[in-house]
Amino acid sequence: MLKIINRMYIGTKIRFSDFINNLKQEETGVSSIVATVLLILIVVLLASVFWSYISEWFETMWTKITQNADTISQP
């Protein structure tokens, strides 16, 4: 029984090691990760640049929503 457990453990360890080595050698996913990080950075920078306009729009929308919420709840 112990031999079977040892074989399963060693086999799993070898497969996992091969998987990690293949993952380290493949560089196809790196460019998509870099592109995603750059897009997120651009969105955050644009949001910070236009924050005054965005916050004004949110305040206007929130005011409209809360004013209309009173009329919706009444039968």
C-alpha positions in Angstrom: 0.0 0.0 0.0 2.8 2.4 0.8 4.4 1.7 -2.6 1.2 2.7 -4.3 1.0 6.0 -2.3 4.7 6.7 -3.1 4.2 6.1 -6.8 1.1 8.3 -6.9 3.0 11.1 -5.0 6.1 10.9 -7.2 3.9 10.8 -10.4 1.9 13.8 -9.2 5.1 15.7 -8.3 6.6 15.0 -11.7 3.5 16.1 -13.6 3.2 19.3 -11.5 6.9 20.0 -12.0 6.5 19.6 -15.8 3.5 21.8 -15.7 5.4 24.6 -13.9 8.3 24.3 -16.2 6.1 24.5 -19.3 4.3 27.5 -17.8 7.6 29.3 -17.2 8.8 28.6 -20.7 5.7 29.8 -22.5 5.6 33.5 -23.1 2.4 33.7 -25.1 0.3 34.7 -22.1 2.7 37.4 -21.0 1.7 39.8 -23.7 -2.0 39.6 -22.9 -1.3 40.1 -19.2 0.8 43.2 -20.0 -1.9 44.5 -22.3 -4.6 44.1 -19.6 -2.5 45.9 -17.0 -1.9 48.7 -19.4 -5.6 49.0 -20.2 -6.4 49.1 -16.5 -3.8 51.8 -16.0 -5.1 53.9 -18.8 -8.7 53.7 -17.4 -7.5 54.7 -13.9 -5.5 57.6 -15.3 -8.4 58.8 -17.4 -10.8 58.5 -14.4 -8.4 60.6 -12.3 -8.0 63.3 -14.9 -11.8 63.6 -15.5 -12.8 63.0 -11.8 -14.5 66.4 -11.4 -16.8 65.8 -14.4 -17.4 62.2 -13.4 -18.3 63.1 -9.8 -20.6 65.9 -10.9 -22.4 63.5 -13.2 -22.7 60.9 -10.5 -24.1 63.5 -8.1 -26.7 64.6 -10.7 -27.8 61.0 -11.4 -28.0 60.2 -7.7 -30.1 63.2 -7.0 -32.5 62.3 -9.8 -32.7 58.7 -8.6 -33.4 59.6 -5.0 -36.0 62.2 -5.9 -37.8 59.7 -8.1 -37.6 57.0 -5.5 -40.1 58.7 -3.3 -42.7 58.8 -6.1 -42.1 55.1 -7.1 -42.7 53.7 -3.6 -46.1 55.4 -3.1 -49.2 53.4 -4.4 
